[in-house]
Amino acid sequence: MATDVSWRIRQATREDAGALALIGAATFLETFADVLDGAAIVAHCERVHSRAAYEAYLDAGAQAWLAEVEPGQAPVGYALSAEPDLPGARDGDRELKRIYSLSRFHGSGLGAALMTAAVEAAAGHERLLLGVYARNARAIAFYRKQGFEPIGERRFDIGGKLYDDAVLARSLR
């Protein structure tokens, strides 16, 4: 559902780790509330979407972009790229670790704008990779529209249960 609210995207810094953690946990919950066990979601978000986790990513050379509404700069989406740790990764690849927006901003162009920021920042790399829940048809359709193609699969553990992810790649050359 698109919205008439204005938003902007900016490069995130270490000082934005709290906002990245908030929007990361909120969008993960919103995306997977009807798919994953609630306690597993909470535990996953406490570990993966904490301020410290985002600080560690940024300290290690990751790049992040924060989408904020105007006026007020409340966070509504983000993207995060880093060194890849996906099956099929090769030297010269970059991984889009996360790209999420609150559902009310789907269809507003926000996802495409976040993707553009990540692709532009990955200039000089061979490919941009990502992992996506294999049953998330909407996300996979978006990634296909953005030029990503399947290159493999992985298993993703949330709360002791394994889920299938598709691994996708987009050539940057």
SVG drawing of the C-alpha trace seen along z (x, -y; Angstrom):
<svg xmlns="http://www.w3.org/2000/svg" viewBox="-2 -18 40 45">
<polyline fill="none" stroke="black" stroke-width="0.4" points="0.0,0.0 1.5,-3.3 1.3,-6.3 1.3,-10.1 3.8,-10.7 7.1,-12.1 10.3,-10.3 14.0,-10.8 17.0,-8.4 20.3,-9.2 23.5,-7.3 23.4,-6.0 26.2,-6.4 27.1,-4.6 25.0,-7.2 22.0,-5.8 22.4,-2.3 19.4,-2.7 17.1,-3.8 18.4,-0.9 17.7,1.6 14.2,0.2 13.2,0.3 15.0,3.7 13.0,5.3 9.7,3.6 9.9,4.7 11.1,8.2 8.1,8.6 5.7,7.1 7.1,9.3 7.2,12.6 4.5,12.4 2.3,14.9 5.2,17.1 7.5,17.6 6.9,18.4 6.5,15.3 9.0,16.2 11.5,17.0 10.9,13.6 11.5,11.8 14.7,13.7 16.0,13.3 15.3,9.5 17.0,9.1 20.1,10.8 20.2,9.6 18.4,6.3 20.1,4.8 21.9,1.5 25.1,3.4 24.6,5.6 24.2,2.6 27.2,0.8 29.3,3.9 28.2,4.1 29.1,0.4 32.4,0.7 33.3,3.6 32.8,1.6 29.1,2.2 27.1,-0.5 23.6,-1.4 20.9,-3.8 18.0,-5.0 14.7,-6.0 12.9,-8.7 9.6,-10.4 9.3,-14.1 8.8,-16.0 10.1,-14.5 12.6,-12.0 11.0,-8.9 12.7,-5.8 10.4,-3.8 12.9,-1.6 16.6,-0.8 19.1,1.1 22.4,2.6 25.3,4.0 28.4,5.8 30.9,8.4 29.1,11.5 28.6,14.7 26.2,16.4 26.6,19.7 27.9,19.0 29.7,15.8 32.9,15.1 35.7,12.6 34.4,9.3 30.9,9.8 29.0,7.6 25.9,8.7 22.7,6.7 22.2,8.0 18.9,6.3 16.4,4.1 13.1,3.5 10.4,0.8 7.2,0.7 4.4,2.1 2.5,-1.1 5.4,-2.4 5.3,0.6 4.6,-0.6 5.8,-4.2 9.2,-3.8 11.0,-3.6 12.3,0.0 13.6,-0.9 15.3,-4.0 17.0,-2.0 18.1,0.6 19.5,-2.2 21.6,-3.5 22.9,0.0 23.7,0.7 25.5,-2.6 27.6,-2.0 28.5,1.4 30.1,-0.1 33.4,1.7 32.1,5.0 31.2,7.9 27.8,8.8 25.4,7.8 24.0,10.9 21.1,11.3 19.2,14.0 15.4,14.0 12.8,16.3 11.9,18.6 8.2,18.3 8.2,14.4 6.8,14.1 6.4,10.3 10.0,9.8 11.3,12.2 9.2,10.4 10.7,7.1 14.2,8.5 13.6,10.0 12.4,6.6 15.6,5.1 17.7,7.5 18.4,10.3 18.6,14.0 18.7,17.1 22.1,18.6 21.5,21.0 19.8,21.7 20.6,21.7 18.9,22.8 18.2,20.0 17.7,20.8 15.1,18.9 14.4,20.2 15.8,23.7 13.6,24.1 15.2,24.1 13.7,22.1 14.6,22.1 16.1,19.0 16.8,18.3 20.2,16.7 20.0,14.2 22.6,12.2 22.7,9.1 25.6,8.4 27.1,5.0 29.3,5.1"/>
</svg>
